[in-house]
C-alpha cells in the first residue's frame, strides 16, 4: 500500500458534524497539521468526504 501525507488547509467552523468526525478520524486537529497514513479503501472514503478541507500528497 502507498503512504499518503494529509494536511489540513481549512478550518472546521461551519462544517457538518460528519466532516468534523472524519477529520478527527484522520487525526487532524487544526489548520497546518499534517499526518501520514497507509492508503486503504476506508481511508480513501474519509479523504473523499473532506477533500475540500485537506491537501493530500503521495509519499
C-alpha positions as CSV (number, residue, x, y, z in Angstrom):
1,X,0.0,0.0,0.0
2,X,1.1,3.6,-0.7
3,X,1.6,6.1,2.1
4,X,-0.1,9.5,1.9
5,X,0.6,12.7,3.7
6,X,-2.6,14.6,4.6
7,X,-2.5,18.3,5.6
8,X,-5.5,20.3,6.9
9,X,-5.7,23.6,4.9
10,X,-9.1,24.9,6.1
11,X,-10.8,25.2,9.4
12,X,-13.8,23.3,10.7
13,X,-16.0,26.2,11.7
14,X,-19.4,25.9,10.0
15,X,-18.8,22.4,8.7
16,X,-21.1,19.4,9.0
17,X,-20.7,17.1,12.1
18,X,-19.8,14.3,9.7
19,X,-16.9,16.3,8.3
20,X,-15.7,17.1,11.8
21,X,-15.9,13.4,12.7
22,X,-13.9,12.4,9.6
23,X,-11.2,14.9,10.3
24,X,-10.9,13.6,13.9
25,X,-10.7,10.0,12.5
26,X,-7.9,11.1,10.2
27,X,-6.1,12.6,13.2
28,X,-6.2,16.2,12.1
29,X,-6.8,18.8,14.8
30,X,-6.0,22.2,13.2
31,X,-5.0,24.2,10.1
32,X,-1.5,23.3,9.0
33,X,-1.3,20.0,10.9
34,X,0.0,17.0,8.9
35,X,-0.4,13.3,9.4
36,X,0.8,10.2,7.4
37,X,-1.3,7.1,6.8
38,X,-1.2,4.0,4.7
39,X,-3.8,4.3,1.9
40,X,-6.7,1.9,2.5
41,X,-10.2,1.8,1.0
42,X,-11.7,3.2,4.2
43,X,-9.1,6.0,4.3
44,X,-9.9,6.8,0.7
45,X,-13.6,7.2,1.6
46,X,-12.8,9.5,4.5
47,X,-10.5,11.6,2.3
48,X,-13.2,11.9,-0.4
49,X,-15.7,13.2,2.2
50,X,-13.4,16.1,3.3
51,X,-11.4,16.7,0.2
52,X,-12.3,20.4,0.3
53,X,-10.6,20.8,3.7
54,X,-7.4,18.9,3.1
55,X,-4.4,18.5,0.8
56,X,-3.2,15.0,0.0
57,X,0.3,14.1,-1.2
58,X,1.6,10.6,-2.0
59,X,4.9,9.8,-0.3
